[in-house]
Amino acid sequence: MFNYNDITFANPELLWLLLVIPLLIGWYIWRNRTAKAEVSISTLQGLTGLRIPLKVYLRHSLFAFRTIAIAFLIIAIARPQARSSWKDIYSEGIDIVISMDISASMLAQDFKPNRLEASKEVAMEFIDSRPNDRIGLVIFSGESFTQCPLTTDHAIIKNLFSGIKTGMINDGTAIGMGLANAISRIKDSQAKSKVVILLTDGVNNQGSIAPITAAEIAKTFGIRVYTIGVGTKGKALSPVARYPDGSYEFDYMEVQIDEKMLSEIATMTGGKYFRATDNKKLKQVYSEIDKLEKTKFEEKSFTNKEEHFLPFALAAGLALVLELLLSYTVYRSIT
């Protein structure tokens, strides 16, 4: 259906001719006021009480039809057009698995409120910025399991993120297991870009798979691994003991992150290693990863123009025909 809100004109400058219309109306009014006719008769007797026929008043419709015809003709020669356009957009999403350390040391308070909560918050912001990607979640400490497989339903994965806490699985830092589990979740993906974001705050001390071995597997499957070391440099207020009620005793402990190993994993797989020492830097890390791993879009635009002068031309012609018919029939005696 033609939408007149989207109308354009091929010759818009011709629309200035419509200014003739008010001039014609003004001229017509002036002419009718100044025009006089005289008739000599012997007496007015017999003329009193006569009513002027309705068609005398309606004689002005002839001028109205002529004016309408001129207006529509001007619009027609200005060539009204309807422009329709559409786009074909093809997006090539990226499959991303976030592998997050949830060991007790992630409760260290060098981040606000702690490393784990800060990491969850920033990761969820990252997910919001990737609406076209499939994202999965793996957690690890002394062992590893999949919290959420690859999905485009980001509401589900964010809801699962909110439920992550330390103590869900045996404590420890099995970095190799966390990476291997993430690889198993993404290796069969058909996406052209497959990425693992590995976040930890410690040194590998558990698990049956060495981190470098897992990195070699990632390289085999064409998976890029971005590694993030979370923790300030120096000492941080960290949990040192856990009470039966589930609370922790805190003390200042030296932050130990195996940066050499994390750098090697990233370099081997074509990724990059980042060190985040506070909340702000952690956000910057995810922002940089977001820039490095952009979803590819292909967009094709199409525009179509359809001429719509014909209805105006027909309306102009109809108005002229009506004027001519009425001039030579109904109004012949008074025009």
C-alpha positions, 0 to 999 in steps of 0.5 A: 500500500502506498504510504503518503507519509513517505512521498517524495517528488522528482521535480519538487521545484515545480511545487512552487507553481501551487502559489498560483492557486491563491492568486487565482482565487483572489482574482476570481473573488475580485472579478465577481465583486466588480462585475456588474450587469444592467437590465432595463425593464418597465416595472418590478411588479411581478418580480418581487418574491422570486427566489434566486435558483440554487444553481446560480449560487453553485456556479462557483463550482465551475471555478472550483473544479478548474482550480482543483484541476490546476492544482492536481496537474501541478502535483502530477508534473512534479512527479510524486514518488514512493520510496521503499527501502529495506536491508538484508543483514547477515551476522556472523556471531562468535561462540564464547565460553567464560571459564571462571575461577570460584575458589575461596581465594576469589573472596579476597577483598582487593576488589569491591566487594570481592574478586568473585562478585566483581568478576561476575558483574563485569562478565554480565556487562560483557554478555549484554554487549554481545547480543548476537553471540552464543555464550557459555559458562564454565566454573572451576576451583578444585574441579570443574563443571559446566554451569551453562552450555552455549546459548543465545538466551543471555537472560538464562546465563545471567541468571545462572551467573547470579547464583555462582558462589564459592564452595559449590565444588571442592576448593583448589585451583584446577586451571587446566580442568577449567580450560579443558572443560571450556574447550569441550563445550566449544570445540564442535562449534560451527562458528568461525570464531571460537573463544574462551575467556579464562579468569583466575586469581591463582596458581594451578594446584589440582586437576588431572590436566595440565594448563599447557596441555589444555592450551595445546588442545585449544590450539588444535581446535582453533580456539583462542584463549584470552586469560585474565589474572585477577588480583592486586600486586602485593598483599590482599585481604584474603580468606585463610580459614573457613569456619563450620558456619561457612564464614571465613577468617581473613588476613593479608596474604601475598597475591600469587598469580602464575602470569607466565603460564597464563601468558603462554596459554594466550600466546599459544592459542592466538589470544592475549593475557591481561592483568586486572588489579582492580574493578576499573581495570577488570572492566577495561580488560573485558572492553578490550576483549570486546573490541578484539572479538567483533561480530561480523556483519554484512549489510545490503541496502535496496531502494525502490522508487515507484511513480505515483503521478497517475492518480493526480493526473486522473483527478485533474482530468476528471475535474476538467471534464466535470467543469466542461460538462457543467459549463455546456449543460447545467450552467450554460445559461448563466456562464 
